[in-house]
Amino acid sequence: MAQKKIEIKRIANSSARQLTFSKRRRGLFKKARELSILCEADVALLVFSSNGKLYEYSSSSSMKEMLNKYMDKCILYPNTIQNDGQRTLEV
C-alpha cells in the first residue's frame, strides 16, 4: 500500500511541526549513516532547528575534522559549484 503524498508547505500547528521535525531529522540522520556504511563515504550533517538548536552527525571522525577537510577543499577548488547549487569536490 502506497503512502499518501503530502503537500510540502509549512505546518501551521507548532506541536505537529515539532513532531514532524523530530521524525524527519531522525530519518535524515539514519540515511546519512546508511550512506556512510554502504558506500564507505565520509558524511557530515548539520541541522539547526527553528529555535537554533544544533544537531550534527559525523560518520568517521569529529565534526571539526570533517569541516576542516571541507574548508581545505573549498580553498583548493573554489570553482566547484554546479548549476543546481550543489558543490562537487573530488579528491
N, C-alpha and C positions, 0 to 999 in steps of 0.2 A: 504494500500500500504506500503510495507516494505521499510525502508531506505536502500540506497546503503551502503555496507560495505566499510570502508576506510582502507587503509594500514596504520598501526601505524609506522610512521617514522617521523623524524624531518622535520618541514615545512621550506622550504628554504626562502620563502618570509617573511621578518621581519614584515610587516604590517599584513599579513594574520596570521602569528604566534601569534602576539599580540592579534588579534581579537579572535582567537581560544582559547588562554589562558583565556581571559576575559569571554568568554561564558562558557567554561568548569569549570572555577573557580566558577562562579555563580551557575552552575548546581550541583557542588560538595557541595557547602555550602547549597543549597536547600535540597539535600539528607541528609546531616548531621542534618539539622533542623528537617526534617521529621522523621528520625530515633529517635531523642531525644523525639519528641512528641508521636509517635506511641508506642514506647517501654519504655517510661519513663527512658531513658538512659541518663547518663551524657556524653556529647560528646564535645570533644575539637579537633579543626582542625587548623593546621598551614600550610600556603603555602607561599613560597618565590618565587617571580618572578625571571626571568633570570637576572634582574638588581638589585636584592637584596631587593626589596620592600616586606614587610611583610603584609600578610593578615591573619586574625585569626577569629575563631568562637568558642564561648563557650556557651553551652546550658543553664546552670543554674547558674553558679557562675562566678567569674572573671577568666580569663585565668591563672593568677598567682596561684589562689587556686587550679585549675584543675591540673596544672603542679606539684604543691607541693603534691597533692594527688597521682599523678602518681609516683613521686620520692619516696614517702614514701612506696608505694607498691613494687617498684624495690629493695629497701633496704631490706624489709622484705622477699621478694620472689625472690631472684636473679636468680634462675634456672627455669625460666618460658618461655623460648624461644622454640618454636616448630621447627620441621624440616623445615618448609616452611619460617622461619624467622620471623613469627608473634609472638608477645608476648601475652600470655593469663594470665590474672590476675583475680583471683576470690576473692571476699570479704569474 
